[in-house]
Amino acid sequence: MDLSQIKMVVTDMDGTLLNSKHEVSSRFFEIFSALKQKNIKFVAASGRQYHSIVDKLNPIKEDILVIAENGALVKEREQELLVTPIQQGLKDELLEIIDGINGAHAMLCGKYNAYFDERSASFLGDLKEYYSNYEIHKDLGRVTDEIIKIAVYHNQNAEKHIYPALRDLEHMIKVKVSGLYWVDLNHSNAHKGYALDKLMADYGLSSQEVMVFGDYNNDLEMLELSDYSFAMANAHPNVKKVAKYQTDSNDNFGVEQILEQLV
């Protein structure tokens, strides 16, 4: 495996760069210094809220690119490079459908703020891990902020209990199982692959110059863009089928092991 051409590293956060305690390792930050010295760009690509991502990567936030909300928001420092919102009418239609799913809780994600329904208050402890900035509303239909993602939470299994009710909406919205408890709804063009493709074009990079790491279905499109795509050992079976290589688990420094080879 010849990694000498790599000019950009892109990694998912939860289940990939973050361990099971949602932590970034000190080992990674040490490696990042070497990446920076070699002028290798680093991109954090997550379904998380922008502020949640930069909170995790605060020591290096000025030196990275961020793909947030599954690609609906792309930023470099304070500059917005891409914003892809959900149409207002479609948002209301989706909320009505979600309201009819037993055990489902909808979160509206604006560019920099999330909005929870009062009924989700009992799960707030779990939700705050992914949303640093948020408000609680009685009626999400009255939220006027521009919405770039609807995250749907189930406290048992989202792929089993939520996805079957939403998968037939693919003709109008991007539907992604993004974790054990989450299904994410984005504009059809708001996914990590679309966002990464834009960054690769902006920087003039080919598939041979980009390394990508992922673990869940919302990573599939960006993994397909790279000749050096890695599935975590703990990845969803769909990810292992698409990725060209496999690395160790997120709790066993799978990303760091490959990056150490790179630097």
C-alpha positions as CSV (number, residue, x, y, z in Angstrom):
1,M,0.0,0.0,0.0
2,D,1.7,3.2,-1.3
3,L,0.6,6.1,0.8
4,S,3.1,8.6,-0.6
5,Q,0.6,10.5,-2.7
6,I,-1.9,11.2,0.1
7,K,-2.7,14.9,0.5
8,M,-5.9,14.8,2.5
9,V,-7.2,12.6,5.3
10,V,-11.0,12.4,5.9
11,T,-12.5,10.6,8.9
12,D,-15.9,10.1,10.4
13,M,-16.2,10.8,14.2
14,D,-18.4,8.5,16.1
15,G,-17.4,4.9,15.9
16,T,-14.3,5.9,13.9
17,L,-12.0,8.6,15.3
18,L,-13.8,8.7,18.6
19,N,-13.7,5.8,21.0
20,S,-16.7,4.3,22.7
21,K,-16.5,7.0,25.3
22,H,-16.7,9.6,22.6
23,E,-13.1,10.7,23.2
24,V,-10.4,11.7,20.8
25,S,-7.1,10.1,21.8
26,S,-3.9,12.1,22.7
27,R,-2.2,9.8,20.2
28,F,-4.3,11.3,17.4
29,F,-3.3,14.9,18.3
30,E,0.3,13.9,18.2
31,I,-0.1,12.4,14.8
32,F,-2.0,15.5,13.6
33,S,1.1,17.6,14.2
34,A,3.0,15.3,11.8
35,L,0.2,15.6,9.2
36,K,0.3,19.3,9.4
37,Q,4.1,19.4,9.0
38,K,3.6,17.3,5.8
39,N,0.9,19.7,4.6
40,I,-1.7,16.9,4.6
41,K,-5.2,18.4,5.0
42,F,-7.4,16.9,7.7
43,V,-11.2,16.8,7.4
44,A,-13.6,15.8,10.2
45,A,-16.8,14.4,8.5
46,S,-19.7,13.7,10.8
47,G,-23.4,13.6,11.2
48,R,-22.8,15.6,14.3
49,Q,-23.6,19.3,14.7
50,Y,-20.7,21.7,13.7
51,H,-20.2,22.9,17.3
52,S,-20.1,19.4,18.6
53,I,-17.3,18.4,16.1
54,V,-15.1,21.4,16.9
55,D,-15.6,20.9,20.6
56,K,-14.1,17.4,20.2
57,L,-11.2,18.8,18.1
58,N,-10.8,22.2,19.8
59,P,-7.0,22.2,20.0
60,I,-6.8,21.9,16.2
61,K,-10.0,23.6,15.1
62,E,-8.2,26.4,13.3
63,D,-6.2,23.9,11.1
64,I,-9.0,21.6,9.9
65,L,-11.9,21.4,7.5
66,V,-15.3,20.3,8.9
67,I,-18.1,18.4,7.1
68,A,-21.0,18.6,9.6
69,E,-24.6,17.3,9.6
70,N,-23.7,14.5,7.0
71,G,-22.5,17.1,4.5
72,A,-25.2,19.7,4.8
73,L,-22.6,22.2,6.2
74,V,-19.0,22.4,5.2
75,K,-16.7,25.0,6.9
76,E,-13.0,26.0,7.0
77,R,-12.5,28.1,10.1
78,E,-15.3,30.7,9.9
79,Q,-15.9,30.4,6.2
80,E,-19.0,28.5,5.1
81,L,-18.0,26.5,1.9
82,L,-21.3,24.7,1.4
83,V,-24.8,24.8,3.0
84,T,-27.6,22.6,1.7
85,P,-30.9,23.1,3.6
86,I,-34.2,21.1,3.6
87,Q,-37.1,22.9,2.0
88,Q,-39.6,24.3,4.6
89,G,-42.6,22.4,3.2
90,L,-40.8,19.1,3.1
91,K,-39.6,19.6,6.6
92,D,-43.2,19.9,7.8
93,E,-44.2,16.8,5.9
94,L,-41.4,14.8,7.3
95,L,-42.2,15.9,10.9
96,E,-45.8,14.7,10.4
97,I,-44.5,11.3,9.2
98,I,-42.1,10.9,12.1
99,D,-44.8,11.8,14.6
100,G,-46.6,8.7,13.5
101,I,-43.6,6.3,14.2
102,N,-43.9,4.7,17.7
103,G,-40.9,5.6,19.8
104,A,-39.3,8.0,17.3
105,H,-38.0,11.4,18.5
106,A,-37.2,14.1,15.9
107,M,-34.5,16.7,16.2
108,L,-34.3,19.7,13.9
109,C,-30.7,20.7,13.0
110,G,-30.0,24.2,12.0
111,K,-26.5,25.3,10.9
112,Y,-25.5,26.1,14.5
113,N,-28.4,25.2,16.7
114,A,-30.5,22.1,17.3
115,Y,-34.2,22.0,18.3
116,F,-35.7,19.3,20.4
117,D,-39.3,18.5,21.1
118,E,-40.4,18.6,24.7
119,R,-41.2,14.9,24.5
120,S,-37.5,14.2,24.0
121,A,-36.5,15.7,27.3
122,S,-36.2,12.3,29.0
123,F,-33.4,11.5,26.5
124,L,-31.6,14.8,26.8
125,G,-28.6,13.3,28.6
126,D,-27.9,11.1,25.6
127,L,-28.7,13.8,23.0
128,K,-26.4,16.5,24.5
129,E,-23.4,14.4,23.5
130,Y,-24.1,15.2,19.9
131,Y,-25.6,18.7,20.1
132,S,-23.7,21.3,22.0
133,N,-26.1,24.1,21.1
134,Y,-29.8,23.4,21.4
135,E,-33.3,24.7,22.3
136,I,-36.4,22.8,23.5
137,H,-39.7,23.7,21.8
138,K,-43.2,22.6,22.4
139,D,-43.9,22.6,18.6
140,L,-41.1,21.9,16.2
141,G,-43.4,23.0,13.3
142,R,-43.0,26.6,14.5
143,V,-39.2,26.6,14.3
144,T,-38.2,29.2,11.7
145,D,-34.5,28.6,11.5
146,E,-33.1,27.2,8.2
147,I,-33.0,23.4,8.8
148,I,-30.2,21.4,7.2
149,K,-30.9,18.0,8.8
150,I,-33.6,16.1,10.7
151,A,-32.2,13.5,13.1
152,V,-34.6,10.8,14.2
153,Y,-33.7,9.0,17.5
154,H,-34.9,5.7,18.9
155,N,-33.6,4.5,22.2
156,Q,-33.5,0.8,21.1
157,N,-32.6,0.4,17.4
158,A,-33.1,3.0,14.7
159,E,-32.4,0.6,11.8
160,K,-35.1,-1.7,13.1
161,H,-37.8,0.7,14.4
162,I,-37.4,3.9,12.3
163,Y,-35.7,3.1,9.0
164,P,-38.5,0.8,7.6
165,A,-41.0,3.7,8.0
166,L,-38.8,6.2,6.2
167,R,-36.8,4.2,3.5
168,D,-39.5,4.7,0.9
169,L,-38.9,8.5,1.0
170,E,-35.5,8.2,-0.8
171,H,-37.1,9.8,-3.9
172,M,-37.5,13.1,-2.0
173,I,-34.9,13.0,0.8
174,K,-31.6,11.3,1.7
175,V,-32.4,8.7,4.4
176,K,-29.4,7.3,6.2
177,V,-29.0,5.0,9.2
178,S,-26.1,6.9,10.9
179,G,-25.8,4.9,14.1
180,L,-27.4,2.4,16.3
181,Y,-30.0,4.9,17.6
182,W,-30.1,7.3,14.7
183,V,-31.6,7.8,11.2
184,D,-30.7,11.1,9.5
185,L,-32.8,12.9,6.9
186,N,-31.0,15.4,4.6
187,H,-31.5,17.1,1.3
188,S,-30.8,14.7,-1.5
189,N,-27.5,16.5,-2.2
190,A,-26.5,16.8,1.4
191,H,-24.3,13.8,2.1
192,K,-20.7,13.3,3.0
193,G,-19.8,12.1,-0.5
194,Y,-21.2,15.3,-2.1
195,A,-19.4,17.5,0.4
196,L,-16.1,15.6,0.0
197,D,-16.4,15.7,-3.8
198,K,-16.6,19.5,-3.6
199,L,-13.5,19.7,-1.4
200,M,-11.5,17.4,-3.7
201,A,-12.5,19.6,-6.6
202,D,-11.6,22.8,-4.7
203,Y,-8.2,21.4,-3.8
204,G,-7.6,19.6,-7.1
205,L,-7.3,16.2,-5.5
206,S,-7.8,12.8,-7.1
207,S,-9.0,9.6,-5.6
208,Q,-5.4,8.5,-5.1
209,E,-4.6,11.5,-3.0
210,V,-7.4,11.1,-0.4
211,M,-7.6,8.7,2.5
212,V,-11.1,8.1,4.1
213,F,-12.2,6.3,7.3
214,G,-15.8,5.3,8.2
215,D,-18.0,2.9,10.1
216,Y,-21.7,3.5,9.2
217,N,-24.0,3.9,6.3
218,N,-23.8,7.7,6.2
219,D,-20.1,7.2,5.3
220,L,-20.7,5.1,2.2
221,E,-20.6,7.8,-0.5
222,M,-17.4,9.4,0.8
223,L,-15.7,6.0,1.0
224,E,-16.5,5.4,-2.6
225,L,-14.5,8.5,-3.6
226,S,-11.1,7.3,-2.3
227,D,-8.6,4.6,-3.5
228,Y,-7.6,4.4,0.2
229,S,-10.9,3.9,2.0
230,F,-10.9,2.1,5.3
231,A,-13.7,0.4,7.2
232,M,-13.3,0.1,11.0
233,A,-13.4,-3.4,12.5
234,N,-16.6,-2.3,14.2
235,A,-18.1,-1.0,11.0
236,H,-21.6,-1.8,9.6
237,P,-21.4,-4.7,7.1
238,N,-22.4,-2.3,4.3
239,V,-19.3,-0.2,5.0
240,K,-17.0,-3.3,4.9
241,K,-18.3,-4.2,1.5
242,V,-17.6,-0.7,0.1
243,A,-14.3,0.1,1.7
244,K,-11.1,-1.1,-0.1
245,Y,-9.2,-1.8,3.2
246,Q,-10.0,-2.5,6.8
247,T,-8.4,-1.3,10.0
248,D,-8.7,-2.0,13.7
249,S,-11.7,-0.8,15.8
250,N,-12.3,2.7,17.1
251,D,-11.4,1.4,20.6
252,N,-8.1,0.0,19.4
253,F,-6.8,3.1,17.6
254,G,-7.8,1.9,14.1
255,V,-7.5,5.4,12.5
256,E,-4.3,6.2,14.4
257,Q,-2.6,2.9,13.3
258,I,-3.0,3.8,9.6
259,L,-2.1,7.5,10.1
260,E,1.1,6.4,11.8
261,Q,2.0,4.5,8.6
262,L,1.1,7.6,6.6
263,V,3.4,10.0,8.5
